[in-house]
Amino acid sequence: MEDFKLIAFKCPTCDSGLGVEVNDNVVYCSSCGNGFEIVDDKLVPIEVNFAKPLLPGQGEVIYRPFWLVNSYVKINSRDATGGWVSNLFGGNSNATEGNVLFYVPAFWMTIESAKIIGSQFTIKNPVASPQKYNVKMTGFNFSKDDAKKITEFIFLSIEAEKKDTVRSIDYDIKINNIQVLGIPFYKMPNNRYKDAVLGIEVQ
């Protein structure tokens, strides 16, 4: 099902053909570098950038989409046993609020893979200077609304991985804006993908 293609339609900016996969809710034009979110059957412009490959690897490089969710997170209270260290707010271990860039996978993967790669990219924030590339990118299976829910899942996953035991947590996440970020992956022989930025395998 993942490889099934729909008939290409035209980019409203340059009139080039746009390749769309089943369930795509964002399309990207590799000719002019413009992205469009599909809203009520209309193409609405959306910012699209790309991460540069940092790690060598074997196999074809394929760009997969992530939602880059610029958020302000505030932890109002956190009841837990043992001490805890924040690793979200720019290295300030005592901070309980601040701006966070969540890296939310926009293409299909298992929930465990989404938790691992989403958490690691969010904590390390390894894409300091996104670039503009004219490359192919498809597979937008999760919408912007899905991204908001997955953002919360990634946040809670990061909290759950801390050394203390969380009994309860009260927090607010305010989303400032959402963009699209293409992450380079190496397609592996076992039908898994390894990203070329941190080297995390997903399935």
N, C-alpha and C positions, 0 to 999 in steps of 0.2 A: 504493500500500500504506500510506503514511504517514497518509492521511486516513480509512482504514477504521476504523470504530468498532465496539466490542462493546456489547452491551446493558448499560445502567447498572445497578449494584447499590447497596445501601444503606450509608450511613455508620453504623458501629457507635456513634458518639457522638450524632448528631442525627437519624438515620434518613432523611437526605436522599439523593437519588439521586447516585451517583458515576459520572461519565463516565470510561471507560477505553479507551485505544487499544490496538491490537495490540502485544504485547510489553512493555506497561507492567509494571514491577515495583514501582512506588510509585504510590499514588493520593492525591489531595488533595481535600478537601471545601471548596468555596468558600463553603458556607453557615456552617460553624462554624469553619473555619480549621485543622482538624486534618489531619495527614498520616499515611499508613499504608504501611508496607513489606509487600509480599506475600511471606510466608515459609511454604513448605509449605502453600499455599492458605489461609493465615490472615493477617488484617490485624494487623500489629504497629505500635504508635504510633511515629512518628519526627518529630523537630523539623523544622518547615518555616518559613522566613522569606523575606522578599523585599527586593530592592534597589529603591531609589527611582530613577525616571528622572531623569537629570541633564542630558541633551542633548536639544534640540528635534529633531523629525524629522517626516517625513510618513508617512502610512499608519497602519494599525491597530497598536496596541501589544499585543504578545503576550508573555506570560511563559513563559520556557523554563527547565527545571530544570538546576541544577548541583549536584554534590556538593561541599560545603564540607568539605574533609578537613583536620582539625587534626592536624598532625604535628610530630614532633621529628626534625630531620635532623642527622646528624653525618657530615661528610666526613673519613674516617680518613686518606686519602692521595690525592694528585692529582698525577700525573706529566704535565707539560705543558711546551711550549716557550713562552718569554715570560712576562710577568707576568699575573696575573689579579686581578680584583676581584670579591668576593662581592656580589651584589645581592639576596640572599635573607633575610639575617638583620638586618633592621631598620636598614639603613644603615651597619652596621659592616663596612667593606670588608675587614678582616682576619679576621673571624669565620669559623670552620669548622663551627660547630654552633649550633642554636637552633630555636625554634618557628617553623613555617611553615604558613600557611593556603594550601592548594592549591585552586584553583578548577577543578574537573573537570567538563566538559560531561557531562550525563546524557542528552541527546537526540542523535539521529543527526546527524553532520556528517562531512565528509571528514577524513582524518587530518591533513592540512595545516592545515585550519581549527582542529581541536582543539589542535594544537601552538601555533598563533599566539594564539588567544584564551585558552587555558589558561595559557600562559606570561606573557602581558601582564597578565592579571588577578592571577596569583599574585605577580608581581614588584611590581605597583603596589598591590595589596590595596585597591581603591577603595571597598569597601562597608563603611564604618566602623560604621554603625548600621542593621542590617537591621530591617525593619518587618514587622508583621502586616497583610496585606491579604486581603480576601475576593474573590479573583479566580480565574479559571479557569486551570489549569495542567496540561497533559498532556504526553506524549511522553517518558516515562522509559524510554528504550531501553537504557541501560547500568545494570547492577546495582551494588550496593555492592561486590561482589567485583571487578567490572570497574573500578570507581573506584580501587581499590587499585593495579591494574596501570597504569591511565592516569596515576595520580599519579607513578609511577616514570618513565613516559615523559616527562611534563612536566618533571620534575626533570632528566633527562638532556638534554632539548631545551634547557633554559636553560643548562646547562653547555656544550653544543655551540655555542651562539651567542656565547660569550665570545671575545675577540679572540685569545687564545692557542690553541694546538693541543693538545688533550688526547690523550695517549697511553694513559693508563689512569686509572681512578678507583675508589676503594674507599669505600663509603658505607653508612650504615644509615638507614633511614626507619622510625620507630616511629609508628604511627597511634594517636592518643589517642581521637578520636571523629570521627564523620561525621554531618553534618546536610545538609538540603536547602536550597538557596538559589535562589529564583526571580529570574532576571535579565530585565529588560524589553528586548524587541527590537521594532524596527519592521519589519513585513513589507513588502518592497520589490516593485515590479512584476516584477522578473526572477526571482522566486522565491528570492531571497537574503534574508538577515536581517541587520540592523545593530543592534548592541546600543545601548541608550540610556544607557549608563554611560561607556564609553570610545570608542564609535563604530566598533567593529570589525565588518566584514562577514564572514559565514560562509556556507558553502553545504553 
